[in-house]
């Protein structure tokens, strides 16, 4: 289905929880977020039902997000239910990787096709600082488990932050020299707890690694490659080079509200709807998708929620 600006909407980012086992400084408060009751969050059946009607609207790719999706009770049932739907062509998940050492194989068996792993530093002390509670070796073990489980096309999502990880850009890029993965550098967006002063444009990657050669474009990422590299480097630039004209996604929060745009405060309630009524509500959300965000004009997001409450 196309929106009012002739964009073909084929991609749904589905949040299954706003909880996380980490407390990343740009995403969540140190104390975490209040735990909701089960009644406040969509059930397994509701989430699968939302995806079923989204597929009727033309959605083909589903990305399961959080918070951290692997802390969600019933996550394997959610994955199985979505993967079994006719019309779903790809099921992906974004995770912090800390639970993958035990969950990678079950996720693969449940029908998850590909993983994105959020990792902002390769240094243990920095990882402990930025996550407040995490252990870097858990993520490394999770990445190894993902490969062992047969996952391919794995991506590392690195949020660029001035004064924190800009000196690690070459280290991340060098991972693609010997590993067939994609390292994606993402510009920090002014949402929730993020520090505006920490913004670093993605062009800093090309400055730090001038040997990178243009490869192609995949979704919202402009991709590059080292001359002898096995993997790819992606740049995602929501701030310095807005890509709204190519945006093909909608989002659904864990409490069942459709957000036509990450940076809009508009939300369409889906809970309590079923069948054609749910289908029409999702259609309305697609039609309501704005032409673009206003981050560059206002310097802030109108999302109305922290990233963990939206699904990234």
Secondary structure, 3 states (H helix, E strand, C coil): CECCCCCECCEEEEECCCCCCCCCCCCCCCCCCCCCCHHHCCCHHHHHHHHHHHHHCCCCEEEEECCCHHHCCCHHHHHHHHHCCCCCCEEEEEECCCCHHHHHHHHHHCCCCEEEEECCCCCHHHHHHHHCCCCHHHHHHHHHHHHHCCCCCCEEEEEECCCCCHHHHHHHHHHHHHCCCEEEEEECCCCCCCCHHHCCCCHHHHHHCCCCEEEEEECCEEEEECCCCCCEEEEECCCCCCCHHHCCEEEECCCCEEECCCCCCCCEECCCCCHHHHHHHHHHHHHCCCCCCCHHHHCCCCCCCCHHHHCC
